[in-house]
Amino acid sequence: MADEAKAKGNAAFSAGRFEEAVGHFGDAIALAPDNHVLYSNRSAAQASLGRYSEALADAERTVELRPDWAKGYSRLGAARLGLGDAPGAVEAYEKGLALEPSNEGLKSGLAQARQAASAARRQSSGGSGADAIGKVFQGPELWSKVAADPTTRRYLDQPDFVQMLREVQRNPSSLNTYLSDQRMVQVLTLMLNINLQHQSNGAPEPHPAESAPQTPKQKPEAKAREPEPEPEPEPMEVTDEEKERKERKAAAQKEKEAGNAAYKKKDFDTAIQHYTKAMELDDEDISYITNRAAVYLEMGKYDECIKDCDKAVERGRELHADFKMISRALTRKGTALAKLAKTSKDYDVAIETFHKALTEHRNPDTLKKLNDAERAKKELEQQEYYNPEIADEEREKGNEFFKQQKYPEAVKHYTEALRRNPKDPRVYSNRAACYTKLGALPEGLKDAEKCIELDPTFSKGYTRKGAIQFFMKEYDKALETYQAGLKHDPKNPELLDGVRRCVEQNNKASRGELSEEELKERQSKAMQDPEIQNILTDPIMRQVLTDLQENPRASQAHLKNPGVMQKIQKLVSAGIVQMK
């Protein structure tokens, strides 16, 4: 699903695996081509790789799908700035701020774009070409300015970046090679701004190699030409409204933390008070609503929980909240509905709600709750349908049809009897007999085993199972079944006869009395039996079989082991081994 691919892309992006993130977002887009968030995320990943043309295409698609979404213009501005279109970046950031004036990311991007546009205009008056721009990296203040700037300072700890700077210092024309790296773009912007501020004619400072050798008397003059420290930028003005908004959000977070602490202490009333206060302070975070819903759920106030969850979903849609938050609200609503269903006996609405939650985000916990609700619904339906009296009537009808040899009709009535009373071993036994008559041996074997499971002392279950295994020519297994039945009913004639017939068939194999066709058929069936396969692949048994052929004296010691002897007997019965 698109959500799964998106989640993988987000994880890869957070881990710095941008190429992988591009691939996952591409997979998500293939599944949801009209989801603007996916294009926005891929644009960010492309920009991180320096692929600004691809980032621009995704950003333009984002804006096309959601022209009223401020983040789309942030992506658009970043892509344009990466391509060197500073005026276009300014335009994009301004459009985004028109939609969301308080967005700090847009404000920062706009300031950077305006700075780059101004630097480009001033630089154009003092020269052109990569060499002219590259020479700004040759000034003596390069390393000190990079180290002083809080944004670029951390780059000096990265060996690959230091190597790039040194290469540009040695060869200014190589600058274009590294402009796909956002770090180099930031340093270039920084250096252009410094040079333009401290050069009156806009010309680049001369290369140190072009300057005349300095004498000791010239050192004071060189010192006098050192640039003055760059003034600290003025802090961005914040409106009173924005300041108040931040304060309210901070206060809401404190209330949420207090609510969480109270919830952990099982002080639910206090937790509700704190979450309610947080909701009043900040209506742009639905986590406060879902947290209060969780408290109501713990308190057994399911109706209040459902109302809060509905409110969270509605507000989340308005805010374009994360799909996971919407899914969490729907999951809590489904949980409350499932609790109510224990008395109302209506699980359908809970099941429907869990399905909606999984549509938003496929969460293992939600899936488990859905499976639990569906299982509870099935059990409830079985309980409501349970009626032993009607089950007995259906069983009798099945018996009549069985006597008339109308086996399909008998199966139909036995099946209805089991729906009315699934705990009656007699019905499983009777239906197993029908399946045997119809040649549906696997179905009959399953019913016979269920009959024994429900009542291990019911002899009919063993005779049904043994007969089916005998018809399937699994004589060794049939013998075990008949012998197990005799433990509960030692004088049962059907069980005794079954043992006699199985022993007779096994003796035929041991005496070599099977025809070639019968032997091949028995061996073929045996090789499909997992138990036979395990015996043949057992290293100890392989050695035993080798000794039987090559070292009769050693084989006598093996035959004294009851476990080994039993396995050999199975192989003999299966026609795999013949004793002479």
Solvent accessible surface area in square Angstrom, and as a share of the most:
residue,aa,sasa,rsa
1,M,109,0.49
2,A,20,0.16
3,D,27,0.14
4,E,74,0.33
5,A,12,0.09
6,K,28,0.12
7,A,37,0.29
8,K,116,0.49
9,G,0,0.00
10,N,59,0.30
11,A,59,0.45
12,A,0,0.00
13,F,73,0.30
14,S,98,0.63
15,A,61,0.47
16,G,40,0.39
17,R,117,0.43
18,F,58,0.24
19,E,96,0.43
20,E,71,0.32
21,A,0,0.00
22,V,21,0.12
23,G,40,0.38
24,H,41,0.18
25,F,2,0.01
26,G,21,0.20
27,D,81,0.42
28,A,0,0.00
29,I,16,0.08
30,A,83,0.64
31,L,111,0.55
32,A,27,0.21
33,P,71,0.45
34,D,105,0.54
35,N,31,0.16
36,H,28,0.12
37,V,34,0.19
38,L,1,0.01
39,Y,22,0.09
40,S,0,0.00
41,N,23,0.12
42,R,56,0.20
43,S,2,0.01
44,A,14,0.11
45,A,0,0.00
46,Q,16,0.07
47,A,22,0.17
48,S,51,0.33
49,L,62,0.31
50,G,14,0.14
51,R,84,0.30
52,Y,14,0.05
53,S,71,0.46
54,E,81,0.37
55,A,0,0.00
56,L,37,0.19
57,A,58,0.45
58,D,8,0.04
59,A,0,0.00
60,E,85,0.38
61,R,73,0.27
62,T,0,0.00
63,V,24,0.14
64,E,119,0.53
65,L,46,0.23
66,R,41,0.15
67,P,81,0.51
68,D,86,0.45
69,W,43,0.15
70,A,6,0.05
71,K,94,0.40
72,G,0,0.00
73,Y,19,0.07
74,S,30,0.19
75,R,59,0.22
76,L,11,0.06
77,G,0,0.00
78,A,44,0.34
79,A,1,0.00
80,R,53,0.19
81,L,19,0.09
82,G,17,0.16
83,L,82,0.41
84,G,62,0.60
85,D,62,0.32
86,A,6,0.04
87,P,92,0.58
88,G,9,0.09
89,A,0,0.00
90,V,25,0.14
91,E,83,0.37
92,A,0,0.00
93,Y,11,0.04
94,E,75,0.34
95,K,102,0.43
96,G,0,0.00
97,L,29,0.14
98,A,83,0.64
99,L,81,0.40
100,E,73,0.33
101,P,94,0.59
102,S,31,0.20
103,N,39,0.20
104,E,81,0.36
105,G,48,0.46
106,L,0,0.00
107,K,41,0.17
108,S,68,0.44
109,G,8,0.08
110,L,16,0.08
111,A,53,0.41
112,Q,54,0.24
113,A,0,0.00
114,R,126,0.46
115,Q,68,0.30
116,A,20,0.16
117,A,8,0.06
118,S,30,0.19
119,A,3,0.02
120,A,57,0.44
121,R,161,0.59
122,R,120,0.44
123,Q,15,0.07
124,S,82,0.53
125,S,88,0.57
126,G,22,0.21
127,G,30,0.29
128,S,102,0.66
129,G,46,0.44
130,A,27,0.21
131,D,74,0.38
132,A,15,0.12
133,I,52,0.26
134,G,0,0.00
135,K,70,0.30
136,V,7,0.04
137,F,0,0.00
138,Q,18,0.08
139,G,10,0.10
140,P,118,0.74
141,E,14,0.06
142,L,0,0.00
143,W,83,0.29
144,S,67,0.43
145,K,26,0.11
146,V,0,0.00
147,A,42,0.32
148,A,68,0.53
149,D,34,0.18
150,P,98,0.61
151,T,58,0.34
152,T,2,0.01
153,R,125,0.46
154,R,133,0.49
155,Y,10,0.04
156,L,50,0.25
157,D,121,0.63
158,Q,56,0.25
159,P,111,0.70
160,D,81,0.42
161,F,0,0.00
162,V,23,0.13
163,Q,100,0.44
164,M,23,0.10
165,L,0,0.00
166,R,122,0.45
167,E,47,0.21
168,V,0,0.00
169,Q,48,0.21
170,R,154,0.56
171,N,65,0.33
172,P,22,0.14
173,S,57,0.37
174,S,15,0.09
175,L,2,0.01
176,N,99,0.51
177,T,98,0.57
178,Y,50,0.19
179,L,53,0.27
180,S,65,0.42
181,D,34,0.17
182,Q,68,0.30
183,R,46,0.17
184,M,0,0.00
185,V,23,0.13
186,Q,42,0.19
187,V,0,0.00
188,L,22,0.11
189,T,16,0.09
190,L,23,0.11
191,M,0,0.00
192,L,16,0.08
193,N,23,0.12
194,I,2,0.01
195,N,12,0.06
196,L,21,0.11
197,Q,85,0.38
198,H,77,0.34
199,Q,33,0.15
200,S,126,0.81
201,N,115,0.59
202,G,12,0.12
203,A,40,0.31
204,P,43,0.27
205,E,70,0.31
206,P,95,0.60
207,H,54,0.24
208,P,85,0.53
209,A,84,0.65
210,E,122,0.55
211,S,54,0.35
212,A,76,0.59
213,P,124,0.78
214,Q,101,0.45
215,T,69,0.40
216,P,105,0.66
217,K,183,0.78
218,Q,70,0.31
219,K,132,0.56
220,P,92,0.58
221,E,103,0.46
222,A,30,0.23
223,K,147,0.62
224,A,85,0.66
225,R,154,0.56
226,E,112,0.50
227,P,50,0.32
228,E,130,0.58
229,P,121,0.76
230,E,56,0.25
231,P,102,0.64
232,E,151,0.68
233,P,114,0.71
234,E,154,0.69
235,P,113,0.71
236,M,101,0.45
237,E,159,0.71
238,V,73,0.42
239,T,90,0.53
240,D,121,0.63
241,E,139,0.63
242,E,14,0.06
243,K,117,0.50
244,E,94,0.42
245,R,89,0.33
246,K,92,0.39
247,E,101,0.45
248,R,99,0.36
249,K,58,0.25
250,A,54,0.42
251,A,38,0.29
252,A,0,0.00
253,Q,75,0.33
254,K,144,0.61
255,E,42,0.19
256,K,42,0.18
257,E,110,0.49
258,A,36,0.28
259,G,0,0.00
260,N,50,0.26
261,A,47,0.36
262,A,9,0.07
263,Y,71,0.27
264,K,162,0.69
265,K,158,0.67
266,K,136,0.58
267,D,62,0.32
268,F,38,0.16
269,D,90,0.47
270,T,43,0.25
271,A,0,0.00
272,I,27,0.14
273,Q,122,0.54
274,H,51,0.23
275,Y,5,0.02
276,T,38,0.22
277,K,92,0.39
278,A,0,0.00
279,M,32,0.14
280,E,112,0.50
281,L,33,0.17
282,D,11,0.06
283,D,91,0.47
284,E,76,0.34
285,D,40,0.21
286,I,6,0.03
287,S,10,0.07
288,Y,1,0.00
289,I,14,0.07
290,T,0,0.00
291,N,24,0.12
292,R,29,0.11
293,A,0,0.00
294,A,15,0.11
295,V,1,0.00
296,Y,31,0.12
297,L,35,0.18
298,E,91,0.41
299,M,60,0.27
300,G,35,0.34
301,K,84,0.36
302,Y,52,0.20
303,D,87,0.45
304,E,70,0.31
305,C,0,0.00
306,I,24,0.12
307,K,139,0.59
308,D,5,0.03
309,C,0,0.00
310,D,63,0.32
311,K,92,0.39
312,A,0,0.00
313,V,22,0.13
314,E,113,0.51
315,R,63,0.23
316,G,0,0.00
317,R,118,0.43
318,E,99,0.45
319,L,54,0.27
320,H,107,0.48
321,A,27,0.21
322,D,78,0.40
323,F,62,0.26
324,K,99,0.42
325,M,36,0.16
326,I,3,0.01
327,S,3,0.02
328,R,107,0.39
329,A,0,0.00
330,L,13,0.07
331,T,13,0.07
332,R,58,0.21
333,K,41,0.17
334,G,0,0.00
335,T,19,0.11
336,A,0,0.00
337,L,21,0.11
338,A,21,0.17
339,K,84,0.36
340,L,55,0.27
341,A,1,0.01
342,K,139,0.59
343,T,115,0.67
344,S,71,0.46
345,K,116,0.49
346,D,69,0.36
347,Y,21,0.08
348,D,78,0.40
349,V,63,0.36
350,A,0,0.00
351,I,21,0.11
352,E,95,0.42
353,T,7,0.04
354,F,2,0.01
355,H,90,0.40
356,K,109,0.46
357,A,0,0.00
358,L,10,0.05
359,T,92,0.54
360,E,23,0.10
361,H,37,0.17
362,R,105,0.38
363,N,50,0.26
364,P,110,0.69
365,D,75,0.39
366,T,3,0.02
367,L,57,0.28
368,K,125,0.53
369,K,60,0.26
370,L,8,0.04
371,N,68,0.35
372,D,50,0.26
373,A,5,0.04
374,E,71,0.32
375,R,128,0.47
376,A,31,0.24
377,K,65,0.28
378,K,123,0.52
379,E,86,0.39
380,L,28,0.14
381,E,90,0.40
382,Q,91,0.40
383,Q,126,0.56
384,E,110,0.50
385,Y,64,0.24
386,Y,106,0.40
387,N,50,0.25
388,P,56,0.35
389,E,132,0.59
390,I,56,0.28
391,A,3,0.03
392,D,57,0.29
393,E,101,0.45
394,E,23,0.10
395,R,30,0.11
396,E,86,0.38
397,K,96,0.41
398,G,0,0.00
399,N,34,0.17
400,E,88,0.39
401,F,55,0.23
402,F,61,0.25
403,K,150,0.64
404,Q,96,0.43
405,Q,131,0.58
406,K,94,0.40
407,Y,36,0.14
408,P,81,0.51
409,E,71,0.32
410,A,0,0.00
411,V,22,0.13
412,K,147,0.62
413,H,34,0.15
414,Y,2,0.01
415,T,50,0.29
416,E,38,0.17
417,A,0,0.00
418,L,14,0.07
419,R,138,0.50
420,R,47,0.17
421,N,22,0.12
422,P,50,0.31
423,K,142,0.60
424,D,11,0.06
425,P,26,0.16
426,R,101,0.37
427,V,2,0.01
428,Y,25,0.09
429,S,1,0.01
430,N,29,0.15
431,R,35,0.13
432,A,0,0.00
433,A,9,0.07
434,C,0,0.00
435,Y,39,0.15
436,T,32,0.18
437,K,123,0.52
438,L,82,0.41
439,G,52,0.50
440,A,27,0.21
441,L,37,0.18
442,P,87,0.55
443,E,82,0.37
444,G,0,0.00
445,L,34,0.17
446,K,147,0.62
447,D,7,0.04
448,A,0,0.00
449,E,77,0.35
450,K,66,0.28
451,C,0,0.00
452,I,28,0.14
453,E,119,0.53
454,L,51,0.25
455,D,43,0.22
456,P,70,0.44
457,T,89,0.51
458,F,52,0.22
459,S,19,0.13
460,K,78,0.33
461,G,0,0.00
462,Y,15,0.06
463,T,10,0.06
464,R,61,0.22
465,K,41,0.17
466,G,0,0.00
467,A,29,0.23
468,I,1,0.00
469,Q,12,0.05
470,F,34,0.14
471,F,123,0.51
472,M,45,0.20
473,K,81,0.34
474,E,50,0.23
475,Y,20,0.07
476,D,27,0.14
477,K,61,0.26
478,A,0,0.00
479,L,27,0.13
480,E,78,0.35
481,T,10,0.06
482,Y,3,0.01
483,Q,83,0.37
484,A,36,0.28
485,G,0,0.00
486,L,31,0.15
487,K,167,0.71
488,H,90,0.40
489,D,45,0.24
490,P,91,0.57
491,K,175,0.74
492,N,23,0.12
493,P,99,0.62
494,E,89,0.40
495,L,0,0.00
496,L,87,0.43
497,D,55,0.29
498,G,0,0.00
499,V,28,0.16
500,R,131,0.48
501,R,70,0.25
502,C,0,0.00
503,V,60,0.34
504,E,78,0.35
505,Q,36,0.16
506,N,7,0.03
507,N,57,0.29
508,K,65,0.27
509,A,2,0.01
510,S,28,0.18
511,R,138,0.50
512,G,41,0.40
513,E,98,0.44
514,L,23,0.12
515,S,57,0.37
516,E,121,0.54
517,E,139,0.62
518,E,88,0.39
519,L,36,0.18
520,K,125,0.53
521,E,73,0.33
522,R,19,0.07
523,Q,55,0.24
524,S,60,0.39
525,K,74,0.31
526,A,9,0.07
527,M,91,0.40
528,Q,135,0.60
529,D,25,0.13
530,P,90,0.56
531,E,72,0.32
532,I,9,0.05
533,Q,77,0.34
534,N,102,0.52
535,I,10,0.05
536,L,37,0.18
537,T,95,0.55
538,D,36,0.19
539,P,103,0.65
540,I,119,0.60
541,M,3,0.01
542,R,145,0.53
543,Q,100,0.44
544,V,0,0.00
545,L,36,0.18
546,T,53,0.31
547,D,16,0.08
548,L,43,0.21
549,Q,154,0.69
550,E,135,0.61
551,N,68,0.35
552,P,87,0.55
553,R,215,0.78
554,A,33,0.26
555,S,3,0.02
556,Q,105,0.46
557,A,67,0.52
558,H,50,0.22
559,L,42,0.21
560,K,170,0.72
561,N,73,0.38
562,P,110,0.69
563,G,37,0.35
564,V,17,0.10
565,M,79,0.35
566,Q,107,0.47
567,K,73,0.31
568,I,2,0.01
569,Q,72,0.32
570,K,18,0.07
571,L,0,0.00
572,V,3,0.02
573,S,5,0.03
574,A,11,0.09
575,G,1,0.01
576,I,48,0.24
577,V,24,0.14
578,Q,74,0.33
579,M,75,0.34
580,K,233,0.99
